[in-house]
Amino acid sequence: MTAGYSLFFERTASFLFATPVVEASLSLFNFGGGTNLWFSRHIGAKIEARDHVHSGSGSTVHYAEFMLGLAFH
């Protein structure tokens, strides 16, 4: 299990060759969990999922995050 704070930046580009401009940032709370699945003594897979939650303006928005990777021991 994991829980914590996230800072989310929204970016938009104004023109074709303009660099992205940071217009706003959101403070989010995140929670989730994961596990390691071991295929052998030294190699496995790491699987995690998190939900980043923002409550504001009378509504709640969820940003889901899924991660998959290799684990070595």
Chimera marker file (.cmm) of the C-alpha trace (Angstrom):
<marker_set name="trace">
<marker id="1" x="0.000" y="0.000" z="0.000" r="1" g="1" b="0" radius="0.5"/>
<marker id="2" x="1.067" y="3.542" z="-0.668" r="1" g="1" b="0" radius="0.5"/>
<marker id="3" x="-0.412" y="6.993" z="-0.170" r="1" g="1" b="0" radius="0.5"/>
<marker id="4" x="0.887" y="10.497" z="-0.613" r="1" g="1" b="0" radius="0.5"/>
<marker id="5" x="0.803" y="13.913" z="-2.257" r="1" g="1" b="0" radius="0.5"/>
<marker id="6" x="1.067" y="14.640" z="-5.995" r="1" g="1" b="0" radius="0.5"/>
<marker id="7" x="1.496" y="17.905" z="-7.876" r="1" g="1" b="0" radius="0.5"/>
<marker id="8" x="-0.059" y="17.896" z="-11.375" r="1" g="1" b="0" radius="0.5"/>
<marker id="9" x="0.864" y="20.523" z="-14.011" r="1" g="1" b="0" radius="0.5"/>
<marker id="10" x="-1.426" y="21.351" z="-16.939" r="1" g="1" b="0" radius="0.5"/>
<marker id="11" x="0.442" y="22.501" z="-20.050" r="1" g="1" b="0" radius="0.5"/>
<marker id="12" x="-0.710" y="23.965" z="-23.343" r="1" g="1" b="0" radius="0.5"/>
<marker id="13" x="1.129" y="25.356" z="-26.372" r="1" g="1" b="0" radius="0.5"/>
<marker id="14" x="-0.020" y="28.719" z="-27.682" r="1" g="1" b="0" radius="0.5"/>
<marker id="15" x="1.535" y="28.651" z="-31.161" r="1" g="1" b="0" radius="0.5"/>
<marker id="16" x="3.259" y="26.201" z="-33.510" r="1" g="1" b="0" radius="0.5"/>
<marker id="17" x="6.858" y="26.849" z="-32.374" r="1" g="1" b="0" radius="0.5"/>
<marker id="18" x="6.143" y="28.123" z="-28.868" r="1" g="1" b="0" radius="0.5"/>
<marker id="19" x="7.323" y="26.173" z="-25.869" r="1" g="1" b="0" radius="0.5"/>
<marker id="20" x="4.591" y="24.748" z="-23.624" r="1" g="1" b="0" radius="0.5"/>
<marker id="21" x="3.403" y="27.201" z="-21.000" r="1" g="1" b="0" radius="0.5"/>
<marker id="22" x="2.420" y="26.032" z="-17.524" r="1" g="1" b="0" radius="0.5"/>
<marker id="23" x="-1.053" y="27.448" z="-16.967" r="1" g="1" b="0" radius="0.5"/>
<marker id="24" x="-2.109" y="25.789" z="-13.715" r="1" g="1" b="0" radius="0.5"/>
<marker id="25" x="-1.112" y="23.213" z="-11.132" r="1" g="1" b="0" radius="0.5"/>
<marker id="26" x="-3.330" y="20.926" z="-9.068" r="1" g="1" b="0" radius="0.5"/>
<marker id="27" x="-2.666" y="19.456" z="-5.631" r="1" g="1" b="0" radius="0.5"/>
<marker id="28" x="-3.668" y="15.788" z="-5.579" r="1" g="1" b="0" radius="0.5"/>
<marker id="29" x="-3.851" y="12.992" z="-3.019" r="1" g="1" b="0" radius="0.5"/>
<marker id="30" x="-2.757" y="9.565" z="-4.283" r="1" g="1" b="0" radius="0.5"/>
<marker id="31" x="-3.210" y="6.039" z="-2.998" r="1" g="1" b="0" radius="0.5"/>
<marker id="32" x="-2.577" y="2.581" z="-4.430" r="1" g="1" b="0" radius="0.5"/>
<marker id="33" x="-0.651" y="-0.605" z="-4.121" r="1" g="1" b="0" radius="0.5"/>
<marker id="34" x="1.254" y="-3.262" z="-5.966" r="1" g="1" b="0" radius="0.5"/>
<marker id="35" x="3.140" y="-6.500" z="-5.808" r="1" g="1" b="0" radius="0.5"/>
<marker id="36" x="6.137" y="-8.368" z="-7.187" r="1" g="1" b="0" radius="0.5"/>
<marker id="37" x="5.483" y="-11.662" z="-8.963" r="1" g="1" b="0" radius="0.5"/>
<marker id="38" x="8.628" y="-13.809" z="-8.924" r="1" g="1" b="0" radius="0.5"/>
<marker id="39" x="9.182" y="-16.153" z="-11.895" r="1" g="1" b="0" radius="0.5"/>
<marker id="40" x="12.472" y="-17.486" z="-10.569" r="1" g="1" b="0" radius="0.5"/>
<marker id="41" x="14.789" y="-16.750" z="-7.646" r="1" g="1" b="0" radius="0.5"/>
<marker id="42" x="16.223" y="-13.612" z="-9.317" r="1" g="1" b="0" radius="0.5"/>
<marker id="43" x="13.682" y="-12.367" z="-11.915" r="1" g="1" b="0" radius="0.5"/>
<marker id="44" x="10.119" y="-11.162" z="-11.497" r="1" g="1" b="0" radius="0.5"/>
<marker id="45" x="7.499" y="-8.638" z="-12.569" r="1" g="1" b="0" radius="0.5"/>
<marker id="46" x="6.461" y="-5.542" z="-10.642" r="1" g="1" b="0" radius="0.5"/>
<marker id="47" x="2.807" y="-4.476" z="-10.956" r="1" g="1" b="0" radius="0.5"/>
<marker id="48" x="1.415" y="-1.285" z="-9.376" r="1" g="1" b="0" radius="0.5"/>
<marker id="49" x="-1.732" y="0.842" z="-9.602" r="1" g="1" b="0" radius="0.5"/>
<marker id="50" x="-2.418" y="4.302" z="-8.163" r="1" g="1" b="0" radius="0.5"/>
<marker id="51" x="-5.330" y="6.699" z="-8.146" r="1" g="1" b="0" radius="0.5"/>
<marker id="52" x="-4.570" y="10.432" z="-8.023" r="1" g="1" b="0" radius="0.5"/>
<marker id="53" x="-7.632" y="12.261" z="-6.629" r="1" g="1" b="0" radius="0.5"/>
<marker id="54" x="-8.450" y="15.973" z="-6.914" r="1" g="1" b="0" radius="0.5"/>
<marker id="55" x="-11.471" y="17.509" z="-5.202" r="1" g="1" b="0" radius="0.5"/>
<marker id="56" x="-12.351" y="21.029" z="-6.197" r="1" g="1" b="0" radius="0.5"/>
<marker id="57" x="-15.202" y="23.146" z="-7.556" r="1" g="1" b="0" radius="0.5"/>
<marker id="58" x="-17.748" y="20.724" z="-6.081" r="1" g="1" b="0" radius="0.5"/>
<marker id="59" x="-16.561" y="17.685" z="-8.069" r="1" g="1" b="0" radius="0.5"/>
<marker id="60" x="-13.967" y="14.943" z="-7.686" r="1" g="1" b="0" radius="0.5"/>
<marker id="61" x="-11.603" y="13.967" z="-10.525" r="1" g="1" b="0" radius="0.5"/>
<marker id="62" x="-9.608" y="10.691" z="-10.638" r="1" g="1" b="0" radius="0.5"/>
<marker id="63" x="-6.391" y="10.168" z="-12.623" r="1" g="1" b="0" radius="0.5"/>
<marker id="64" x="-5.512" y="6.450" z="-12.751" r="1" g="1" b="0" radius="0.5"/>
<marker id="65" x="-1.900" y="5.296" z="-13.128" r="1" g="1" b="0" radius="0.5"/>
<marker id="66" x="-0.758" y="1.742" z="-13.928" r="1" g="1" b="0" radius="0.5"/>
<marker id="67" x="2.851" y="0.548" z="-13.901" r="1" g="1" b="0" radius="0.5"/>
<marker id="68" x="4.447" y="-2.673" z="-15.074" r="1" g="1" b="0" radius="0.5"/>
<marker id="69" x="8.150" y="-3.427" z="-14.811" r="1" g="1" b="0" radius="0.5"/>
<marker id="70" x="10.883" y="-5.995" z="-14.211" r="1" g="1" b="0" radius="0.5"/>
<marker id="71" x="12.151" y="-6.847" z="-10.738" r="1" g="1" b="0" radius="0.5"/>
<marker id="72" x="15.623" y="-8.239" z="-10.045" r="1" g="1" b="0" radius="0.5"/>
<marker id="73" x="16.808" y="-9.742" z="-6.794" r="1" g="1" b="0" radius="0.5"/>
<link id1="1" id2="2" r="1" g="1" b="0" radius="0.2"/>
<link id1="2" id2="3" r="1" g="1" b="0" radius="0.2"/>
<link id1="3" id2="4" r="1" g="1" b="0" radius="0.2"/>
<link id1="4" id2="5" r="1" g="1" b="0" radius="0.2"/>
<link id1="5" id2="6" r="1" g="1" b="0" radius="0.2"/>
<link id1="6" id2="7" r="1" g="1" b="0" radius="0.2"/>
<link id1="7" id2="8" r="1" g="1" b="0" radius="0.2"/>
<link id1="8" id2="9" r="1" g="1" b="0" radius="0.2"/>
<link id1="9" id2="10" r="1" g="1" b="0" radius="0.2"/>
<link id1="10" id2="11" r="1" g="1" b="0" radius="0.2"/>
<link id1="11" id2="12" r="1" g="1" b="0" radius="0.2"/>
<link id1="12" id2="13" r="1" g="1" b="0" radius="0.2"/>
<link id1="13" id2="14" r="1" g="1" b="0" radius="0.2"/>
<link id1="14" id2="15" r="1" g="1" b="0" radius="0.2"/>
<link id1="15" id2="16" r="1" g="1" b="0" radius="0.2"/>
<link id1="16" id2="17" r="1" g="1" b="0" radius="0.2"/>
<link id1="17" id2="18" r="1" g="1" b="0" radius="0.2"/>
<link id1="18" id2="19" r="1" g="1" b="0" radius="0.2"/>
<link id1="19" id2="20" r="1" g="1" b="0" radius="0.2"/>
<link id1="20" id2="21" r="1" g="1" b="0" radius="0.2"/>
<link id1="21" id2="22" r="1" g="1" b="0" radius="0.2"/>
<link id1="22" id2="23" r="1" g="1" b="0" radius="0.2"/>
<link id1="23" id2="24" r="1" g="1" b="0" radius="0.2"/>
<link id1="24" id2="25" r="1" g="1" b="0" radius="0.2"/>
<link id1="25" id2="26" r="1" g="1" b="0" radius="0.2"/>
<link id1="26" id2="27" r="1" g="1" b="0" radius="0.2"/>
<link id1="27" id2="28" r="1" g="1" b="0" radius="0.2"/>
<link id1="28" id2="29" r="1" g="1" b="0" radius="0.2"/>
<link id1="29" id2="30" r="1" g="1" b="0" radius="0.2"/>
<link id1="30" id2="31" r="1" g="1" b="0" radius="0.2"/>
<link id1="31" id2="32" r="1" g="1" b="0" radius="0.2"/>
<link id1="32" id2="33" r="1" g="1" b="0" radius="0.2"/>
<link id1="33" id2="34" r="1" g="1" b="0" radius="0.2"/>
<link id1="34" id2="35" r="1" g="1" b="0" radius="0.2"/>
<link id1="35" id2="36" r="1" g="1" b="0" radius="0.2"/>
<link id1="36" id2="37" r="1" g="1" b="0" radius="0.2"/>
<link id1="37" id2="38" r="1" g="1" b="0" radius="0.2"/>
<link id1="38" id2="39" r="1" g="1" b="0" radius="0.2"/>
<link id1="39" id2="40" r="1" g="1" b="0" radius="0.2"/>
<link id1="40" id2="41" r="1" g="1" b="0" radius="0.2"/>
<link id1="41" id2="42" r="1" g="1" b="0" radius="0.2"/>
<link id1="42" id2="43" r="1" g="1" b="0" radius="0.2"/>
<link id1="43" id2="44" r="1" g="1" b="0" radius="0.2"/>
<link id1="44" id2="45" r="1" g="1" b="0" radius="0.2"/>
<link id1="45" id2="46" r="1" g="1" b="0" radius="0.2"/>
<link id1="46" id2="47" r="1" g="1" b="0" radius="0.2"/>
<link id1="47" id2="48" r="1" g="1" b="0" radius="0.2"/>
<link id1="48" id2="49" r="1" g="1" b="0" radius="0.2"/>
<link id1="49" id2="50" r="1" g="1" b="0" radius="0.2"/>
<link id1="50" id2="51" r="1" g="1" b="0" radius="0.2"/>
<link id1="51" id2="52" r="1" g="1" b="0" radius="0.2"/>
<link id1="52" id2="53" r="1" g="1" b="0" radius="0.2"/>
<link id1="53" id2="54" r="1" g="1" b="0" radius="0.2"/>
<link id1="54" id2="55" r="1" g="1" b="0" radius="0.2"/>
<link id1="55" id2="56" r="1" g="1" b="0" radius="0.2"/>
<link id1="56" id2="57" r="1" g="1" b="0" radius="0.2"/>
<link id1="57" id2="58" r="1" g="1" b="0" radius="0.2"/>
<link id1="58" id2="59" r="1" g="1" b="0" radius="0.2"/>
<link id1="59" id2="60" r="1" g="1" b="0" radius="0.2"/>
<link id1="60" id2="61" r="1" g="1" b="0" radius="0.2"/>
<link id1="61" id2="62" r="1" g="1" b="0" radius="0.2"/>
<link id1="62" id2="63" r="1" g="1" b="0" radius="0.2"/>
<link id1="63" id2="64" r="1" g="1" b="0" radius="0.2"/>
<link id1="64" id2="65" r="1" g="1" b="0" radius="0.2"/>
<link id1="65" id2="66" r="1" g="1" b="0" radius="0.2"/>
<link id1="66" id2="67" r="1" g="1" b="0" radius="0.2"/>
<link id1="67" id2="68" r="1" g="1" b="0" radius="0.2"/>
<link id1="68" id2="69" r="1" g="1" b="0" radius="0.2"/>
<link id1="69" id2="70" r="1" g="1" b="0" radius="0.2"/>
<link id1="70" id2="71" r="1" g="1" b="0" radius="0.2"/>
<link id1="71" id2="72" r="1" g="1" b="0" radius="0.2"/>
<link id1="72" id2="73" r="1" g="1" b="0" radius="0.2"/>
</marker_set>
